[in-house]
Structure formats: C-alpha cells, structure tokens
Amino acid sequence: MENALEAAVRYHNRSYNSYLGCSPLFKLTKTSPVLPADEELKLHCPFYETEKSQIMQNLYRQRTKFYFNSRKKALPPEMNIDDYILVRHQKVGKEWKLSGPHRVTRVTKMDGHPKYVEYESDDKTPRTAHISNIQPYLHRHPRRDKALQVGKLTCIKFCVKNEIKCADAFRMLTVAYGKATLDRSNVFR
C-alpha cells in the first residue's frame, strides 16, 4: 500500500500542472523529471518544460474563478409576507408565461432560505409555488421613475460638460443610483 502511495505522489509531482504551466518537480528543481518507466524502457525523449509567468498564472486563476462562479447558483430572492410576486406557469416558445402580481401570504423556509411561497391567486384562493418559479414584482411609480430619469440625464450632461470620462461617469451614477442606474450603453451614448 505504501509503494502505491509513493508511486502516486511521484507521478503527481512529475505530471503537468495547468496552473503552473509545468510539473511541480520542475518548478522546484528547474530540471525536467525522468520517470522510472523511462529509465526501465531506456527512453531518452527530450522533454522541455517552462513555467508560466506570474501574469499567465493570474489570468488562469481569474478564468477558473469566473467559470466556477458562473456555474454557482445565486441565492433565492428574499421574500416576506405582503410582498408581491410574479409566478411562472408554463413555457410558451422560449418565454415563460407569468401571472400576477400576487400577494404573498406565507413563506416556508428551509435552512434560512425561502423554499415555498403561498400566495393569493386572482380568484382569492390560496396557491403554493416553489421559489424557483417566482420572481419579485417591483411596483412602478411613473412619476417618480420619470424624475429619476431626468436626474440621471442631468448628471450625465454635467459629466460631459466637465469632460469626465464615460467610465468614471458610469461609476458615479452607479454609486448614486445603485440598481436603478441606466445601463452602460445608454450612459456611453
């Protein structure tokens, strides 16, 4: 058993690591590893290794982190009683058919996160939906939204007249308005 473990460790230390761009043994000793099987079979293959630069290692780390985070599910939205929701029922073509807004009457939580939501349907009967089939409904206030829009445009005009870069203007708008910020392409226009 110990021989198998030693062989596995030896193999691991001599095999290529995509983060390093070389084998761990090469990183440590700066010499290409010779495997025991190469010696037994009398193979003399030139094997050249070079390690990745620090910049390439950081790019690899960022790319790996991005792929991991893109597959990771986001936490479900926080739901409270008397919130309003839209409920997905069936898929029509590529789009989901939504109903609502419905008022939430009860929230069932598991491990501190909402799992099921009970709501009043249009005919006042209680219904239950899984959290994956709902989305929060945000009330729209046309007068307030119009005032926010005018405020954002005034800020953009101010930044243009003072020759502030678009990226800096977008950053400032994001700090000031948060999620209600205009999307990036509209700010740059």
C-alpha positions in Angstrom: 0.0 0.0 0.0 2.8 2.4 0.8 4.5 1.7 -2.5 1.3 2.6 -4.3 1.0 5.9 -2.4 4.7 6.7 -3.1 4.2 6.0 -6.8 1.1 8.2 -6.9 2.9 11.1 -5.2 5.9 10.6 -7.6 3.5 10.6 -10.6 1.7 13.7 -9.3 4.9 15.6 -8.7 6.2 14.8 -12.2 2.9 15.4 -14.2 1.9 18.6 -15.9 0.0 21.2 -13.8 -2.0 23.6 -15.9 -1.9 26.4 -13.3 2.0 26.2 -13.0 2.5 25.5 -16.7 4.9 22.8 -15.8 5.3 19.9 -13.3 5.7 20.7 -9.6 9.1 19.0 -9.6 10.3 21.2 -12.4 9.1 24.3 -10.5 11.1 23.1 -7.5 14.3 21.9 -9.1 14.3 23.5 -12.6 15.1 20.2 -14.2 12.8 18.0 -16.3 11.7 14.9 -14.5 12.7 11.5 -15.6 10.1 8.9 -14.8 11.1 5.4 -13.6 9.3 3.8 -16.6 11.5 5.9 -18.9 14.6 4.5 -17.2 13.3 0.9 -17.4 12.4 1.2 -21.0 15.6 3.2 -21.8 13.6 6.0 -23.4 15.6 9.2 -23.9 13.0 11.6 -25.1 13.9 15.2 -24.8 11.3 16.8 -22.5 11.4 20.5 -22.2 9.4 22.4 -19.7 8.9 26.1 -19.0 6.9 27.5 -16.2 4.1 30.1 -16.7 4.8 33.7 -15.9 3.0 35.2 -12.9 0.7 37.2 -15.2 -0.3 34.0 -17.0 -0.9 32.2 -13.7 -3.1 35.1 -12.5 -5.1 35.0 -15.8 -5.6 31.3 -15.4 -6.8 31.9 -11.8 -9.2 34.6 -12.8 -10.6 32.5 -15.7 -11.1 29.5 -13.3 -12.8 31.7 -10.8 -15.1 33.1 -13.4 -16.2 29.7 -14.7 -16.8 28.4 -11.1 -18.9 31.5 -10.2 -20.9 31.3 -13.4 -22.0 27.7 -12.5 -22.7 28.6 -8.9 -26.4 29.2 -8.3 -27.4 32.5 -6.9 -29.3 32.7 -3.6 -33.1 32.8 -3.9 -34.7 36.2 -3.5 -35.7 37.2 0.0 -39.5 37.0 0.3 -41.7 38.5 3.1 -45.4 38.4 3.8 -47.3 41.1 1.8 -44.7 41.3 -0.9 -45.9 41.0 -4.4 -44.6 38.3 -6.8 -45.0 37.1 -10.4 -45.4 33.3 -10.8 -44.1 31.2 -13.8 -46.6 28.6 -15.0 -45.6 27.2 -18.4 -43.2 27.8 -21.2 -44.7 29.2 -24.4 -42.0 29.0 -27.1 -38.8 30.4 -25.5 -40.7 32.6 -22.9 -42.3 31.7 -19.6 -46.0 32.5 -19.1 -46.2 34.7 -16.0 -49.2 35.5 -13.8 -49.6 38.2 -11.2 -48.9 40.3 -9.4 -50.0 38.1 -6.4 -49.7 39.0 -2.7 -47.6 36.6 -0.6 -49.5 35.2 2.4 -46.9 32.7 3.8 -43.2 31.9 3.3 -41.8 28.4 4.1 -38.1 28.5 4.8 -35.5 25.7 4.8 -32.0 26.4 6.2 -32.9 30.0 6.5 -33.7 30.5 2.8 -37.3 30.6 1.3 -38.3 27.4 -0.3 -42.1 27.7 -1.0 -44.3 30.7 -1.2 -48.1 30.7 -0.6 -49.9 33.4 -2.4 -53.5 34.6 -3.2 -54.5 33.9 -6.8 -56.7 36.2 -8.8 -59.8 34.4 -7.5 -58.6 34.7 -3.9 -57.8 31.0 -3.5 -54.5 30.2 -1.8 -51.9 28.6 -4.0 -48.3 27.5 -3.4 -45.3 27.9 -5.7 -41.6 26.8 -5.4 -39.2 29.7 -5.1 -37.6 28.8 -8.4 -40.9 29.6 -10.2 -41.4 33.1 -8.8 -39.8 36.4 -9.2 -40.3 39.6 -7.1 -42.7 42.1 -8.5 -41.5 45.7 -8.2 -44.1 48.4 -8.2 -43.6 51.1 -10.8 -44.2 54.7 -10.0 -44.2 56.5 -13.3 -43.9 60.0 -11.8 -41.0 59.0 -9.5 -39.3 57.0 -12.3 -39.5 60.0 -14.7 -38.0 62.2 -12.0 -35.1 59.7 -11.5 -34.6 59.5 -15.3 -34.3 63.3 -15.6 -31.9 63.4 -12.6 -29.7 60.7 -14.2 -29.6 62.6 -17.6 -28.7 65.8 -15.7 -25.8 64.1 -14.1 -24.6 62.7 -17.4 -24.8 66.2 -19.0 -22.8 67.6 -16.1 -20.1 64.9 -16.6 -19.9 65.6 -20.3 -19.6 69.4 -19.9 -16.8 68.9 -17.3 -15.0 66.4 -19.6 -15.3 63.5 -17.2 -14.6 60.1 -18.8 -17.6 57.9 -19.6 -16.3 55.1 -17.3 -16.0 57.5 -14.4 -19.4 58.9 -15.1 -20.9 55.4 -15.1 -19.2 54.6 -11.8 -20.5 57.8 -10.2 -24.1 57.0 -11.4 -23.8 53.5 -10.0 -22.8 54.9 -6.6 -25.6 57.4 -6.7 -28.5 55.3 -8.0 -27.4 51.7 -7.4 -29.5 49.2 -9.3 -31.6 51.9 -10.8 -28.7 53.1 -12.9 -29.1 53.4 -16.7 -27.4 50.5 -18.4 -23.8 51.1 -19.6 -24.5 51.5 -23.3 -27.1 54.3 -22.6 -24.6 56.2 -20.4 -21.9 56.0 -23.1 -24.3 57.2 -25.8 
